[in-house]
Every structure is written in structure tokens, then in C-alpha cells.
Amino acid sequence: MTMWVSQLAAIEKSTTVVYINGTKYYVHVVKAGDTLYSLAKAYEVSEKDIIDHNAGLDAATLRIDQTIKIPVVEQQQRQMTKKEKKRFKKHSVKSGETLYSIARNYEISVATIIEDNPDVDPTTLSIGHELLIRKSDIGDTPTHAVEREWNDYKETLNTLSPTDSAAYHIVQPGETVYSLSRRFGMSEEEFTRLNNLSDGLKAGAIVRVARIESDSKNSAPEQIDSLQTALPDLPTREETQQVDLRRLSPYERLQIALMLPVDTGNKVNDNYIDFYKGFLLALEQMKSENRLNADLTVFNTAHDPQTVRTMIDCDHRLRQADIIIGPVYEEEIRTVLEYAEMSGTPVVSPLSTMTETSSPVLFQMQAANTHKYDKFADLLDGSKEIVLIYAASNDKEFASEIMPLIGAHRHESYNFSFYRTPSIHRRNADGSNGAQVETNSLVRGQSNKVFVVMADKETDIDRILTTLSSAKTSITDRGHQIGSYVVLGNRKWTRLHNLDSRIFFKNNVVFATPYHAKRSDEKIRSFDGLYIKEFGTLPSMFSYRGYDTAIIFCRAMYDGLDTLSSEEGITPLTTSYKFAYEDGLYINTCWTREQYDSDFTITTR
């Protein structure tokens, strides 16, 4: 009797509580000396209750370190006094909120909220439900700790239901019912049946999905370590000889890994969500045209190289990908390339310019700076008068790009200033003012001219362009003929909020732009309509780039990646892409020449 009493007293009742399918359980880790009888007594349930809620469990199979669930017997709640109520702030659950997002907002422990709200299932919050938030604990738990707790809660749910056909998954920003259903091999109806989606699918929510071999994307480090031992070793870089980029047969299913920093722990990045939406729309379009058979898995890199390293080392789904899109940032791409070169997996940098990275498996979609002015040769080859206009402050980067193109071709340089009226002087070799010249003389004459405006301040740019257009109007109003002229400008001008774009048309301003999307174009209008219908918002430039990325590279995986170097190039929407192997990687060499014409139209080539 004494021994029995001591064993019973030694059982420490767990404080970890979870909800599974609407039932509330204690999570108990079996220790030496625990028996079904002693556990039943400690938790005030019957032995049968414990056995019924743990498949395959009986007195003979109970073992040390085993995790079991024990149903919670609800006690009648004591009414709090007014003094006790003052310890809490009441939070009314709003649409789109999860227990995870609420804990993050208040910087309070998930476990604390669960403890103070024993009647609430953390995975199924109802709109309008009032949660008690312990005032003294607000601000005590940093975001990364809340995230770890939420991951641990999800992993606990998965540990307690190893024999179920369903598992638990934390919804990542940008994931949809469609993408999750495809990822876990379910129909959308099956996914909806398993989960309460009355408030929609919310990022950060824990949902039930079909169980697959592993779900290491959100695994805690201890689970990742165990997965790592199960994966085959990669060959070393020295063992890898020639990289052979694979081409799929028409009957193979394309496995796509999309790596984006959609959530850095502080906030969701809407730009990358837009990219994902555009990418998804392209997949749906190709699927409807029977031109694609693919699976997409989205990985949140969190803008963290170590997170990317863990994914590469431990996630089967990433290793099974036929093509990897991303990550966005160069330092994270370098981590992926270590694996991709060994496996021959093409990697696409969808948004960044590589400055220190090269690889025979790497494709850079951002147009290369070395090809920025390929389409401007007719302007700076000496066939037109070249006139450079400087101000007190000038764009050194722009000048460093333009001057090598002008080279030894004859050109004239002037300094512009403004004090009540514009003033123009010839520019001496040392940059100082020479003789003053009449403003109209810059425009007058029958020869064709190219004005290159070096100024970098918004007021100077505006005054120079206004001076040129005024001179042109003054001369032509008096019946004189002048040669045509264009102004070669810097694309940065389009981001100057107080610069009226109408002045661009008056001066036939020409820009080099890496991406052009004109909403009056038929292709863009069609895409915009589909995007608005699907997502309820206008697309951004990131949406267009996401669409282009999917169209170009998903098709190329079947047609052959060598087709991306064709002379014709590829134009998914309105921007063209053509890839050339330069500086140790495949680089997009296509820039768009964008001209604002005097008839208020924009022409491109």
C-alpha cells in the first residue's frame, strides 16, 4: 500500500492541453513507474478512457517516454471576482485572426492564452468570441518564441495522432485551398470537409490535411535532426562533373519548388504574395489549356539563409523538385546552388541581379545591366547631334553608363541653372561655366538631336524639360522648321512624384526599362481581368513577373531550357526575355526601349 501511494503521488499532472477533433486532452509523457491505473487516478478518468483515446495502447504496451493523450474531465468553472477580472484584457476575435496572430500581436505566450481560456479550441476560434489576455504577460514573449510555441503545438497534435490518416499543418501566407489540396494529394472537397473554413483559410491557422511521408517544412529542430539522418547523402562538389539540365517528357509531372520570403516573422510581404498569385494564375491557365501537368510547393524562406539551409538539408519535397524558383535574395540563392549543381536542378532568380554569384544551373530573370542600352545604338552612334545637359547636382551612375556609349563621338556639353529664368552656359572641361548661350539655340536647326539630361534633382529635371519644350513651341509657333529630337532620360524619373509625365511626351523622352506593362495593351487587359476575377484586386508588377516566370520556365522544362536562348526571345505578356550564358550563368539580355511620343502614346521595342 505504501509503494502504491508513493507511485501515485509521484505522477506530475501535465499542464499541456490540446484539442483534437473537438475533444480536449492532456498531453502526458510516460515516466518510470507510471501505470494505466496510476494515470487514471491522477487525471480522474477511467483506464478505459485512456485506452479508448490511444489506439493500440494497453497495460502491456505502455512504455517510458511514450506520449499519450488523456481526456480532460471538465470541472465546473469558478466565477472570477471583480479583482481577478481586472488582471485581464478582453479581446474579441475578429475575422481573419488566429490564436497565433493574436499571441503575436500581444507578444504573449500561446500556452498562457490556452491556460486562461480553457473552453477555447486554439485551432477553431470563432468570430466574436472573447478571449482573456493576461495583462501582466503582454509584451513578454517575442515573435520568434510565439512562432516556436505554435509549431510545437502543431507537432504535438501530429505526435498524438500517428495512426490517423490526417495530419496537421500551419497555413503559410499565400497558400490556398487549391494549393494545399494539391500539395497533400487531396480534393478540395476533402480538405473543406476536414476543416472549418467559415471564416476562410487564414495564414497562421492549424488545419488538418492528408498525412504524407513527412511535413518538415514547419518541423521543430529536433524533428529536423531525425529527418536529416533519413535522407541520402549528397555527392560532394568535387564529385560533380558536368551539369546536365533535365528535359521532361510530355507525360511527366513537373515538380515545382517556389521559395519566397512571404513572411519574415514581423509582417507578410505583399509583393511576394502578388508574385505567388501571378505564378498561380499562369499554372491554372496552362493547366486549362492542357499544356501543363505540375505540382507546386511553396516554401517560406523568411529572408533567412539558415532557414533555406535547413530546407535544403531536410525537406524531401525540395529535393524532389524538377525546378526551383527562388529564393529572392542572392545570399540565399548561393545556399540552394550548392545542392542544385550536384543534382542538376535549374534554379531561377526571379527578381534579383546577381553581383557575386554564378552557376551553370542559374537563370537570372532581371535584365542584365551590361545590356541596358543595346537598343539605343541609333541614338548614340554619332548619326545625330548629341547634347549633354548638366546641372549643379548630377546623376553619376547614369553618367557612368552613358559616357562609354558616346565614346569618341562628337558631342556638346552645357550647364543649366535657374534663377527666376533659365540660364544655359557652355560647359568647360573642368565642369565650370563657359560662355552663356541663348536657350532656343539648343533646339533650333534642321539636324536631329539627342539631349542627354544628367541632372538628378527633380526640380532641375523638370525645369530642363520645360525649357526644351518651351523653346520648341516658341520656334515652331513662328513658322520655323526644326529637326526632331528625343531626350534620353533615366528610368528613375518615373518615380518622382512631382514630375508631370506630360512633360515626357512633349520632349519625346526615351527610357531603358527592365520591365514594361502597359494596361491598355490587350494582353495586359486580359490578364488584369482574370486576376481581378480570381483575387479581387488589381495586379502589381510583381504579379506580372510571377506570371512570366511560370509561363517561361514551366514550358521550358518540357521544350528544353536551351530554347530560352532563341533569337526571337519569349514574350509572355508585353516584356520579352532572351537568355544568354554570360559570366558563368544564364542572364536575361532583354531590356525594353520605352519612348513617350508627342501624340501621347508610348511605343516600345
C-alpha positions in Angstrom: 0.0 0.0 0.0 2.8 2.4 0.8 4.5 1.7 -2.5 1.2 2.3 -4.4 0.7 5.6 -2.6 4.2 6.8 -3.4 3.9 5.9 -7.1 0.6 7.8 -7.3 2.0 10.8 -5.6 5.0 10.9 -8.0 2.8 11.4 -11.1 3.0 15.1 -12.1 -0.1 16.1 -13.9 0.7 17.6 -17.3 -0.2 21.3 -17.9 0.0 20.8 -21.7 -3.5 20.7 -23.2 -4.6 20.3 -26.8 -7.8 20.0 -28.7 -8.1 17.1 -31.3 -11.3 16.9 -33.3 -13.2 19.0 -30.7 -12.0 16.8 -27.7 -9.8 18.3 -25.1 -6.7 16.3 -23.9 -3.9 16.5 -21.5 -0.6 15.6 -23.2 1.3 13.2 -20.9 4.8 11.8 -21.4 5.1 8.4 -19.6 7.8 8.2 -16.9 9.2 5.3 -15.0 6.7 3.9 -12.6 3.6 5.2 -14.5 0.8 2.6 -14.9 -2.6 2.9 -16.5 -4.1 2.7 -13.1 -2.0 5.4 -11.6 -2.5 7.7 -14.6 -6.3 7.2 -14.4 -6.3 8.1 -10.7 -4.1 11.2 -11.2 -6.2 12.5 -14.1 -9.5 11.4 -12.5 -10.6 9.3 -15.5 -11.0 5.6 -16.1 -8.3 3.3 -17.5 -10.8 2.5 -20.4 -11.0 6.3 -21.2 -7.2 6.4 -21.7 -7.2 3.2 -23.7 -10.1 4.3 -25.9 -8.3 7.6 -26.9 -4.9 6.0 -27.6 -5.1 3.4 -30.4 -3.1 0.2 -29.6 -2.5 1.2 -26.0 -2.9 -1.2 -23.1 -1.0 -2.1 -19.9 1.5 -4.2 -21.8 2.3 -1.6 -24.4 2.7 1.4 -22.1 6.4 2.4 -22.2 8.7 5.1 -20.8 8.9 8.4 -22.9 5.7 7.4 -24.8 3.4 10.4 -25.5 -0.3 9.7 -24.8 -3.4 11.8 -24.6 -5.7 11.8 -21.6 -9.2 13.2 -22.0 -9.9 16.3 -19.8 -12.7 16.0 -17.3 -14.1 19.5 -17.1 -14.6 20.9 -13.7 -17.3 23.5 -13.0 -15.6 26.8 -13.5 -15.5 29.2 -10.6 -16.7 32.7 -11.3 -13.9 35.2 -11.2 -14.1 38.1 -8.7 -14.0 41.7 -9.9 -10.5 41.9 -8.7 -9.5 38.9 -10.7 -11.2 40.2 -13.8 -9.0 43.3 -13.7 -6.0 41.1 -14.3 -7.2 40.5 -17.9 -7.9 42.4 -21.1 -10.8 41.1 -23.2 -10.1 40.6 -26.9 -13.0 40.0 -29.3 -11.8 37.7 -32.1 -12.0 39.4 -35.5 -12.4 38.0 -39.0 -9.1 36.5 -40.2 -7.5 36.2 -36.7 -5.9 33.1 -35.4 -4.7 32.3 -31.9 -1.2 32.5 -33.3 -1.8 36.0 -34.8 -3.4 37.2 -31.5 -0.5 35.9 -29.5 2.0 37.6 -31.8 0.1 40.9 -31.7 0.1 40.9 -27.9 3.6 39.3 -27.6 2.1 36.8 -25.1 2.7 33.1 -24.8 0.3 30.7 -26.6 0.3 28.5 -23.6 -0.8 31.4 -21.4 -3.8 32.2 -23.6 -4.8 28.5 -23.6 -4.4 28.3 -19.8 -6.6 31.4 -19.3 -9.2 30.3 -21.8 -9.8 26.6 -21.1 -13.0 26.5 -23.1 -11.4 27.6 -26.4 -10.0 25.2 -29.1 -6.9 27.1 -30.4 -7.4 25.7 -33.9 -11.0 26.9 -34.3 -11.6 30.4 -33.0 -15.0 31.8 -33.6 -15.5 35.4 -34.7 -16.8 37.5 -31.8 -15.5 35.1 -29.1 -14.0 36.9 -26.2 -10.5 35.8 -25.1 -8.9 36.7 -21.8 -5.5 38.2 -22.3 -3.3 38.3 -19.1 -2.2 42.0 -18.8 0.9 41.2 -16.8 2.2 38.9 -19.6 1.6 41.2 -22.6 4.9 42.0 -24.3 6.9 39.3 -22.5 7.1 36.8 -25.4 8.9 37.8 -28.6 7.5 36.9 -32.0 10.0 34.1 -32.7 9.1 32.5 -29.4 5.4 32.6 -30.2 6.1 31.0 -33.6 8.1 28.2 -32.0 5.3 27.6 -29.5 2.7 27.4 -32.3 5.0 25.0 -34.3 5.4 22.9 -31.1 1.6 22.8 -30.6 1.2 21.6 -34.2 3.9 18.9 -33.8 2.2 17.8 -30.5 -1.0 17.2 -32.4 0.8 15.2 -35.1 2.7 13.2 -32.4 -0.6 12.3 -30.7 -2.3 11.0 -33.8 0.3 8.9 -35.7 -2.1 6.3 -36.9 -4.7 8.8 -38.2 -5.0 9.4 -42.0 -4.9 13.1 -41.3 -2.1 15.3 -40.1 -1.8 18.9 -39.0 -0.3 21.8 -41.0 0.2 25.5 -40.3 -1.1 27.6 -43.2 1.6 29.8 -44.8 0.9 33.2 -46.3 -0.2 32.8 -50.0 -1.4 29.2 -49.6 -4.9 28.4 -50.8 -7.4 25.6 -50.5 -6.4 24.6 -54.1 -2.6 24.7 -53.4 -2.9 22.8 -50.1 -5.2 20.2 -51.6 -2.8 19.6 -54.5 0.2 19.5 -52.2 -1.2 16.9 -49.8 -2.9 14.8 -52.5 -6.5 15.7 -51.6 -9.5 17.0 -53.4 -10.7 20.5 -52.4 -13.9 18.9 -51.1 -11.9 16.6 -48.8 -9.9 19.5 -47.4 -13.0 21.5 -46.8 -14.7 18.6 -45.1 -11.8 18.2 -42.6 -11.6 21.9 -41.7 -14.0 24.7 -40.6 -13.5 27.4 -43.3 -16.5 29.5 -42.4 -14.1 32.4 -41.9 -11.9 31.5 -44.9 -8.5 30.0 -45.0 -6.3 32.1 -42.6 -2.5 32.3 -42.6 -1.2 31.0 -39.3 -4.2 28.7 -38.8 -3.6 25.0 -38.0 -5.5 22.9 -40.4 -6.0 19.1 -41.0 -4.5 17.6 -44.2 -3.9 14.2 -45.6 -0.9 12.6 -43.9 2.2 12.3 -46.1 5.6 10.8 -45.5 6.9 14.0 -43.8 5.9 17.5 -43.2 9.3 19.0 -42.3 8.6 22.5 -43.6 7.5 23.6 -40.1 9.3 21.0 -38.0 11.0 21.9 -34.8 14.8 21.4 -34.8 14.6 18.0 -33.1 12.3 16.6 -35.8 14.5 18.1 -38.5 17.5 16.3 -37.0 15.8 13.0 -37.2 14.7 13.6 -40.8 18.3 14.5 -41.7 19.5 11.1 -40.9 16.9 9.5 -43.1 17.9 11.5 -46.3 20.6 10.1 -48.6 23.9 12.0 -48.6 24.5 14.4 -51.5 27.6 14.0 -53.6 30.4 16.5 -52.9 31.0 19.3 -55.3 34.3 17.6 -56.4 32.3 14.5 -57.4 30.0 16.5 -59.7 31.4 16.8 -63.2 29.2 18.3 -66.0 25.8 19.8 -65.1 23.1 18.2 -67.3 19.8 20.2 -67.0 17.0 17.8 -67.4 14.2 17.9 -70.0 10.9 16.3 -69.1 8.9 14.1 -71.4 5.3 15.3 -72.2 3.9 12.6 -69.8 6.0 13.5 -66.7 4.6 15.6 -63.9 6.6 18.7 -63.2 7.5 19.3 -59.6 8.0 23.0 -58.8 9.5 24.5 -55.7 8.7 28.2 -55.2 10.9 29.8 -52.5 9.7 33.3 -51.4 10.2 35.3 -48.2 6.4 35.8 -47.8 6.6 36.2 -44.0 9.7 37.4 -42.2 8.2 37.0 -38.7 7.4 40.7 -38.5 4.9 41.0 -41.3 3.7 39.5 -44.5 5.3 40.9 -47.7 2.5 41.8 -50.1 4.9 42.0 -53.1 5.8 38.3 -52.8 2.2 37.3 -52.3 1.4 39.2 -55.5 4.3 37.3 -57.2 2.8 34.0 -56.0 -0.7 34.9 -57.2 0.6 35.7 -60.7 2.6 32.5 -60.7 -0.5 30.5 -59.7 -2.7 32.2 -62.3 -0.2 31.1 -65.0 -0.3 27.5 -63.8 -4.1 27.5 -63.9 -4.0 28.9 -67.4 -1.5 26.3 -68.7 -3.5 23.5 -66.9 -6.8 24.6 -68.6 -5.0 24.6 -71.9 -3.8 21.1 -71.2 -0.2 22.3 -71.6 1.0 21.6 -68.1 0.8 18.8 -65.5 2.5 20.1 -62.4 2.6 20.2 -58.6 3.6 23.4 -56.8 5.1 23.5 -53.3 5.7 27.0 -51.7 8.5 27.4 -49.2 8.6 30.5 -46.9 12.3 31.4 -46.7 11.7 34.1 -44.1 14.6 36.0 -45.7 16.9 33.8 -43.6 19.8 31.8 -45.1 19.8 29.3 -42.2 16.1 28.6 -42.9 17.0 27.9 -46.5 19.9 25.7 -45.4 17.5 23.6 -43.2 15.1 23.2 -46.1 17.8 22.0 -48.5 19.2 19.6 -45.9 16.0 18.2 -44.6 12.9 18.6 -46.9 12.2 15.7 -49.3 9.8 17.9 -51.3 12.5 20.4 -52.1 14.9 17.6 -53.2 12.2 16.1 -55.4 11.7 19.4 -57.3 12.5 19.4 -61.0 13.0 23.2 -60.9 13.5 25.7 -58.1 12.1 29.2 -58.4 13.9 31.5 -55.9 15.0 32.3 -53.3 14.7 36.0 -53.9 18.0 37.2 -52.3 21.5 36.4 -53.6 22.9 35.2 -50.3 20.1 32.6 -50.0 20.4 31.5 -53.7 24.1 30.6 -53.1 22.9 28.1 -50.4 20.5 26.5 -52.9 23.1 26.3 -55.6 25.3 24.0 -53.6 22.6 21.4 -53.9 21.3 22.3 -57.3 24.7 21.9 -59.1 25.1 18.5 -57.6 21.6 17.4 -58.6 21.4 19.2 -62.0 18.3 21.2 -60.9 17.7 24.5 -62.6 17.4 27.5 -60.3 15.6 30.7 -61.3 16.4 34.1 -59.7 13.1 35.8 -60.4 13.8 39.3 -59.1 17.4 39.9 -58.1 20.5 40.8 -60.1 23.5 38.5 -59.3 26.6 40.5 -58.4 28.9 37.9 -56.9 27.2 34.6 -57.8 27.5 32.4 -60.9 26.4 28.8 -61.7 25.7 26.8 -64.8 22.2 25.9 -63.4 21.3 29.5 -62.5 18.9 31.7 -64.6 18.6 35.4 -63.8 15.3 36.9 -65.0 16.2 40.5 -64.1 17.7 42.1 -67.2 21.5 42.4 -67.1 22.9 45.9 -66.7 25.5 45.1 -69.3 22.8 45.0 -71.9 20.8 48.0 -70.7 21.4 50.2 -73.8 21.6 47.5 -76.5 18.6 49.0 -78.3 19.9 52.6 -78.1 22.8 52.4 -80.6 21.0 54.5 -83.2 20.8 57.4 -80.7 24.4 57.5 -79.6 26.3 56.3 -82.7 27.1 59.8 -84.0 24.4 60.0 -86.6 22.6 62.6 -84.5 23.8 65.6 -82.6 24.5 64.6 -79.0 23.8 67.3 -76.4 24.6 66.7 -72.8 22.9 69.0 -70.2 24.3 69.1 -66.7 23.0 70.9 -63.5 24.6 71.8 -60.2 23.9 68.2 -59.0 24.2 65.3 -61.5 23.5 61.5 -61.6 26.9 60.0 -61.5 25.6 56.4 -62.0 23.7 57.5 -65.1 26.7 59.3 -66.5 28.9 56.3 -66.0 26.5 54.2 -68.1 26.1 56.8 -70.9 29.6 58.2 -71.4 31.2 54.9 -72.5 28.4 54.5 -75.1 29.1 58.0 -76.5 32.8 57.3 -76.6 34.7 59.4 -79.1 31.6 60.5 -81.0 31.3 64.3 -81.2 29.1 65.9 -78.6 28.4 69.2 -76.9 28.1 69.9 -73.1 26.1 72.6 -71.4 25.4 73.7 -67.8 21.9 74.6 -66.8 20.9 76.8 -63.9 17.8 78.7 -62.8 17.4 82.0 -61.0 13.9 83.4 -61.9 14.7 82.4 -65.5 16.6 79.5 -67.0 20.3 80.1 -67.9 22.5 77.9 -70.1 26.3 78.1 -70.4 28.7 76.1 -72.4 30.4 73.6 -70.1 34.2 73.8 -69.7 36.4 70.6 -69.4 36.6 71.2 -65.7 32.8 71.4 -65.3 32.7 75.2 -64.9 30.6 77.6 -66.9 31.8 78.9 -70.2 30.0 81.4 -72.4 26.3 81.9 -72.0 24.1 80.8 -74.9 20.5 81.6 -76.0 18.1 78.9 -74.8 16.4 78.5 -78.2 19.7 77.8 -79.8 19.8 74.3 -78.2 16.7 73.3 -80.2 17.0 75.5 -83.3 18.3 73.9 -86.6 17.4 71.2 -89.0 19.6 68.4 -87.6 18.2 65.6 -85.5 19.3 65.8 -81.9 19.6 63.7 -78.8 19.5 65.5 -75.4 21.0 63.6 -72.5 19.9 65.1 -69.2 22.4 64.4 -66.5 20.7 66.2 -63.6 19.5 64.2 -60.7 17.3 66.6 -58.7 13.6 66.7 -59.5 13.3 70.5 -59.8 16.3 70.7 -62.2 14.9 67.8 -64.4 11.5 69.5 -64.6 13.0 72.9 -65.4 15.3 71.5 -68.1 12.5 69.5 -69.8 10.1 72.5 -69.6 12.8 74.8 -71.1 13.3 72.4 -74.0 9.6 72.1 -74.8 9.1 75.8 -74.4 11.9 76.5 -76.9 10.4 74.0 -79.4 7.0 75.7 -79.1 8.4 79.2 -79.4 10.3 78.3 -82.6 7.6 76.3 -84.3 4.9 78.9 -83.5 6.9 81.4 -85.6 6.7 79.0 -88.5 10.3 77.7 -88.4 11.1 74.1 -89.0 13.3 72.2 -86.6 14.8 68.7 -86.7 13.3 66.0 -84.5 14.8 65.4 -81.0 14.5 63.0 -78.2 15.6 63.2 -74.6 17.5 60.2 -73.2 16.4 60.0 -69.6 16.8 57.9 -66.5 14.0 55.5 -65.6 14.2 56.8 -62.0 12.3 59.9 -63.3 9.1 57.9 -63.4 9.3 57.5 -59.6 9.5 61.3 -59.0 6.1 62.2 -57.7 6.0 65.8 -58.6 7.3 65.4 -62.1 4.3 65.6 -64.5 4.5 62.8 -67.1 3.0 65.0 -69.7 6.4 66.7 -70.0 7.8 63.4 -71.1 5.5 63.3 -74.1 6.3 66.9 -75.1 10.0 66.0 -75.2 9.9 62.5 -76.7 11.6 61.2 -73.6 13.2 57.7 -74.0 14.0 55.3 -71.1 15.6 51.9 -70.8 13.4 49.8 -68.6 13.8 46.2 -67.5 10.0 45.6 -67.4 7.2 47.2 -69.4 3.5 46.6 -68.7 1.0 49.0 -70.3 -2.5 48.4 -69.0 -4.0 49.5 -72.4 -2.3 46.5 -74.1 -4.7 43.7 -75.0 -2.5 41.0 -73.2 -2.3 43.1 -70.0 -6.1 43.9 -70.1 -6.9 40.2 -70.4 -4.5 39.2 -67.6 -5.9 42.0 -65.3 -9.4 40.8 -65.9 -8.5 37.2 -64.9 -6.5 38.4 -61.9 -9.3 40.7 -60.6 -11.9 37.9 -61.0 -9.7 35.4 -59.1 -8.2 37.7 -56.3 -10.4 40.8 -56.2 -7.5 43.3 -56.6 -5.5 44.8 -59.4 -2.2 43.1 -60.1 1.1 44.7 -59.4 4.4 44.5 -61.3 5.3 41.6 -59.0 2.1 39.8 -60.2 3.2 40.2 -63.8 6.7 38.9 -63.1 5.3 35.9 -61.3 3.1 35.1 -64.3 6.0 35.5 -66.7 8.3 33.2 -64.5 5.8 30.4 -64.6 5.0 30.7 -68.3 8.6 30.8 -69.4 10.2 28.1 -67.2 7.4 25.6 -66.8 7.1 25.3 -70.6 10.9 25.3 -71.0 11.1 22.3 -68.7 9.3 20.3 -71.5 10.6 22.2 -74.6 14.2 22.3 -73.3 15.9 25.2 -71.4 18.1 25.8 -74.4 15.0 27.3 -76.2 15.3 30.3 -73.9 18.3 31.5 -75.9 16.4 31.7 -79.2 16.8 34.8 -81.3 13.1 35.6 -81.2 13.0 35.7 -77.4 9.9 34.9 -75.3 7.1 37.4 -74.5 4.6 36.1 -72.0 2.8 39.4 -71.5 4.5 42.5 -73.0 8.1 42.2 -71.8 10.4 40.0 -73.8 13.1 37.7 -72.3 16.1 36.2 -74.0 18.8 34.3 -72.0 22.5 34.1 -72.8 25.2 32.3 -70.9 27.5 35.1 -69.7 29.8 35.4 -66.7 29.0 31.9 -65.6 25.2 32.0 -65.5 22.2 32.4 -67.8 21.3 36.1 -67.9 18.3 37.8 -69.4 19.7 40.2 -72.0 16.4 41.9 -73.0 15.7 45.5 -71.9 12.8 47.5 -73.3 13.3 50.8 -75.0 10.3 52.9 -73.9 9.5 56.1 -75.8 6.9 58.8 -74.9 5.8 60.2 -78.2 4.4 63.7 -78.9 1.0 62.2 -79.8 0.7 61.0 -76.1 1.3 57.3 -76.9 4.1 55.1 -75.6 6.0 52.9 -78.1 8.3 50.1 -77.1 10.9 47.9 -78.8 
